[in-house]
């Protein structure tokens, strides 16, 4: 039984490190998904045709530029 406990403590730090890496990766992925969702939302808003707005075509270009900046800011 003592060897079982020593085996657990030997695995503990390795498992803790692996869990920490998994949590970091999960956090990074969640942040990337949030950024992608915001970029898509920005593009969609730029492409919406709202009759009361100026149809000059500036909104789609502005939306695309903002979405691109969002992606670049997160290294995507």
C-alpha positions as CSV (number, residue, x, y, z in Angstrom):
1,X,0.0,0.0,0.0
2,X,2.9,2.4,0.7
3,X,4.2,1.8,-2.8
4,X,0.8,2.7,-4.2
5,X,0.9,6.1,-2.3
6,X,4.4,6.8,-3.5
7,X,3.4,6.0,-7.1
8,X,0.5,8.5,-6.8
9,X,2.8,11.3,-5.5
10,X,5.2,10.6,-8.3
11,X,2.4,10.9,-10.9
12,X,0.9,14.0,-9.1
13,X,3.2,16.7,-10.4
14,X,3.2,15.3,-13.9
15,X,-0.6,15.2,-13.9
16,X,-0.8,18.6,-12.4
17,X,1.4,20.0,-15.2
18,X,-0.6,18.2,-17.9
19,X,-3.8,19.6,-16.4
20,X,-2.4,23.1,-16.3
21,X,-1.4,22.8,-20.0
22,X,-4.9,21.5,-20.9
23,X,-6.5,24.4,-19.0
24,X,-4.2,26.9,-20.8
25,X,-5.0,25.3,-24.2
26,X,-8.7,25.3,-23.4
27,X,-8.6,29.0,-22.4
28,X,-6.7,29.9,-25.6
29,X,-9.2,28.0,-27.7
30,X,-12.2,29.7,-26.0
31,X,-10.6,33.1,-26.6
32,X,-10.0,32.2,-30.3
33,X,-13.6,31.1,-30.7
34,X,-14.9,34.3,-29.1
35,X,-12.7,36.3,-31.4
36,X,-13.9,34.4,-34.5
37,X,-17.5,34.9,-33.4
38,X,-17.0,38.6,-33.0
39,X,-15.3,38.8,-36.4
40,X,-18.2,37.0,-38.0
41,X,-20.7,39.3,-36.2
42,X,-18.8,42.3,-37.4
43,X,-18.8,41.0,-41.0
44,X,-22.5,40.3,-40.9
45,X,-23.3,43.7,-39.6
46,X,-21.2,45.2,-42.4
47,X,-23.0,43.2,-45.0
48,X,-26.6,43.9,-43.7
49,X,-28.7,45.9,-46.1
50,X,-30.6,48.4,-44.0
51,X,-32.7,50.8,-46.1
52,X,-32.2,53.8,-43.9
53,X,-28.4,53.7,-44.3
54,X,-26.3,55.1,-47.1
55,X,-25.8,52.4,-49.7
56,X,-22.4,53.6,-50.6
57,X,-20.7,50.3,-49.9
58,X,-18.6,51.7,-47.1
59,X,-20.2,49.6,-44.4
60,X,-19.1,46.2,-45.9
61,X,-15.6,47.5,-46.3
62,X,-15.6,48.9,-42.8
63,X,-16.9,45.6,-41.4
64,X,-14.3,43.6,-43.3
65,X,-11.5,45.9,-42.0
66,X,-12.7,45.7,-38.4
67,X,-13.1,41.9,-38.7
68,X,-9.6,41.6,-40.1
69,X,-8.2,43.8,-37.3
70,X,-9.9,41.6,-34.7
71,X,-8.3,38.5,-36.1
72,X,-4.9,40.1,-36.4
73,X,-5.1,41.3,-32.8
74,X,-5.5,37.7,-31.6
75,X,-2.8,36.3,-33.9
76,X,-5.4,34.5,-36.1
